Amino acid sequence: MITHVNENNNSHMVDVGEKSITKRIAIASGTISMNKDAFDAYINNTSKKGPVEQCAVVAGVMAAKNTSHAIPMCHNLNLNNVEIVIKPLENGILEAQASVSMEGKTGVEMEALHAVSISLLTIYDMLKALDKGMKISNIKLLEKRGGKSGIYKAEM
């Protein structure tokens, strides 16, 4: 059942007023692939725009905190924690992972997914002078906990 559509088939924000407050956790990830010049600039912290990783982490935190401003049916949430980790995987690929948590009546999946997306877009922005063909992909929810649906873990 899709809960963001009412009986008249119109979109609306779900009323979470009667839901129980539970600990909510979501973890999401995504990747960006790039050429050797851009990857080296990231690894060696030599981007002309400044510290790519620091900017991407801050952008991800800001995105998680402002998800309801970007995605219309998301509730405005008071998050307890947002953690963004960016790590090199193999040559030319970076992975961003966001962990978001709070106690509340609705999940934080969209906040984690939004944080990852904006972190990766920030990396693109800061390195695009070296590689305009970077590819953002594999953005996905890895895990969620809390609420009546319980625990979800993505198959790897």
N, C-alpha and C positions, 0 to 999 in steps of 0.2 A: 504494500500500500504506500503510495506517495503521499507524504503528509504536508507538503508545501502547496497543495492544490485543494481548494475548498469544494463544496458541493456544486458550485456554479462553474467549476473548472477554471477558476481564477487563482493566480498565485497569491500566497499570503505567508506571513511569518508564523511559524508554529507557536502556539501558546504553551510554554513550559511551566506555567505557574503551579500546576498540581504535581509536577515531578519531584522526586526526592533528590536531595542534595547528596552527591557521592563524589568521591575522588575521581577525577577525569584525567586521563593521560593519553597522549597520541604521539606517535613517532612516524615521521615521513622522510623520504629521501628522494634524491634525483641526481642526475649526472650532467656534466657538460664536457664535450670533447672538443679539442682544439689542436692547432698545429704546434710544432716544436717551439717556435719563437714565442708564442703566447704562453705555452706551458712553462718554458724556461723563465719567462718574466714573472710568472706567478711563483714558481719555486724559489727563485732568487730575489724576489721582492723588488723588482726593478721596473715595474710599470710606471710610465710617466705620469699617470693619474694618481699615484700614491699606493698605499698599502691595500692591495686587493682583498686579502683575506679579512682584515679588520673591517673594511667597508662592507663587505658581503655579510659578515656576522651581524654588524649593527643594523644593516638594512633588513635582514631576516627577523631580528627581534622587533624592529619597528613594524614590519609587515604583520607579524603575529598579533601584535597589540592593536592593529588597525584593520583587521580582517573584515569587520562589519561595515567598514566604509567602502570596501571594494566589492564585497559579495552581498547583494541586496537582502537576502533572507537570513543572513547570519545574525545571531544575537551579539550584542556588545558585551564582552566578557571581561571580568577582572582576573587576569591570569596570575598564577603564583610564580611560575617559572617558565622561561623560554631559554633553551640552550641550542645553539647552532654550532655544528662541527663540520669543517670542510677538510677533506683529506684527499691526497692524490691516490688514485688507484693504480692504474698502469700508465705508461707513458702517454701523455696527452689527454687523460681523463681525470676529472675531479669529481668527487661525490660530496654533496651537501646533505646533511642530516639535521632535522629539527626535532627536538623533544619539547612538548608543551604540556603543562599540568595546571590544574586548579581544582577547587572543590566547587561544584555547581550542579545545575539542573540540565545542562546540555553538554554535548561533547566538544572536544577541542581539535577534532580531525581537520577541519577547514583551516584553523589557525596554523597547524603544523604544515599542511600542504601549501598554504599561502607563503609561509616563511621560507620554505625550500625554494619555491618558484622565484620569489624576489631575490633571495640570495644568489641564485644562479643567473638571473637577469642582471644583477649588479656585477657579477664576474664578467659577463658578456660585455657590459657597458665599459668596464675598466680596461678590457683587453682587446676591444674590437679594432683598434688601430693596427694590431698585429695579426688579427684573424677575423675577418668578417663572416667566415663560414662556420663559426663555432655552432655546435648542435646541442641543444638542451633536450634531454630525453629521460625516460624512465621515472618520471615523477609519480610517486605512489605512496599510499599509506602502508606502513610496515606493521604497525601495532596500534591498538586502541584498547583502553580499559575503562571501566566504569559504566554506570547506567544499567538499564534493564537488559540490554543486549550483551552485557558482560565483556568477555575478552575476545578480541579478534587479532589473529596473527597471520600475516600474508605468507603464502607458500613461497618458498625460495627456489 
